[in-house]
Amino acid sequence: MMLDKRIHIITGHFGAGKSEISVNLAMEYKKQGKKVLLADMDTVNPYFRSSMARNQLEKLGIEVITPKFANTNVDVPALTGEFSRYLPDKSYNIVMDMGGDDAGALVVGRYRHEIKDCGSVLYFVINCFRPETSTVSGVLKIIGEIEKSSGMEINYLINNSHLMDDTNLSDIIKGMEFTQKVSGITNIPVAFHAIMKKNLPEMPEGFDEPVFLMEKTINFPDVAE
């Protein structure tokens, strides 16, 4: 399930669950004994960020960098030059949590030449229960926008379809089938299906899809999406 690349870029529509996946990926690579950097590159939305798990990550020895002024009342899309220092350092596995849609993908475009030279993989996260990505055409539209803004092609899909705490096995299977349908149309392979452990306490018989079981790490503020 874990791909042999040094830089993992997580994109997708707002609300797809990019931040939770980014944090869990960073923690998984740390468990494997790797030196890990989580780059919270979300310059779009100040409320839903992987850096909200910063204390937890840093206690594990994972380094975290964020846009300048992140999580303050002066939240502007100003990126620190610190990130460029990490890109050529081959001792780091880097997880990049990008802002949603084409606006967030512009950040990838800024670094795309350096990123490509360093070995990277670009993921698109799907939650088929979000209105904007509940249809294949909606997903294809957003993928096209992200690829155009970033100047890079999506390499893998991640299925993160869920209904929060109400998610059941039939919802999980629906998300898998939907993502496989998108994969068949786009020829973009599925990297894995991201599922909260509490939503899948036991793997059902015949369940042979690649699965990444996650723990909830981010407690979001009480704001409207």
DAKA-V126072 format. One line per field, one symbol per residue. phi: phi as a letter, one per 30 degrees, with the letter a starting at -180 (. if undefined). psi: psi as a letter, one per 20 degrees, with the letter a starting at -180 (. if undefined). A space follows every 10 residues. Layout:
phi: ???
psi: ???
This chain:
phi: .dddbccccc bldejdjedd dedddedddd ddiddbbccd cdccbdccbd ddceeddddd jcdbbbdeie ibdcdbdccd deddddeddd dcccccccdd iddddedded cedddddcib bccbccbdcd edbdbddddd ddeddddddd ibcdcbcbdb dabhdddbdd dddedddddd ddeddcicdd dacdbdeddb dbdddidcdd bcdccdbccd ddbdd
psi: gpqmqhpooo rrqpjikggg ggghgghghg hjjqpppoon jojgpihnqh iikgggghhi jpqpqrqpjq krjloqmopq ihghhhgioi ippppooqqq ahghihgghh jhggghhior poqpppoijp gikiqghggh ghgggghghh jqqphqqpol prlcijpahh gghggghghh ggghhikoqp groppphhim hppqpjnjqp popqqpipoq rmqq.
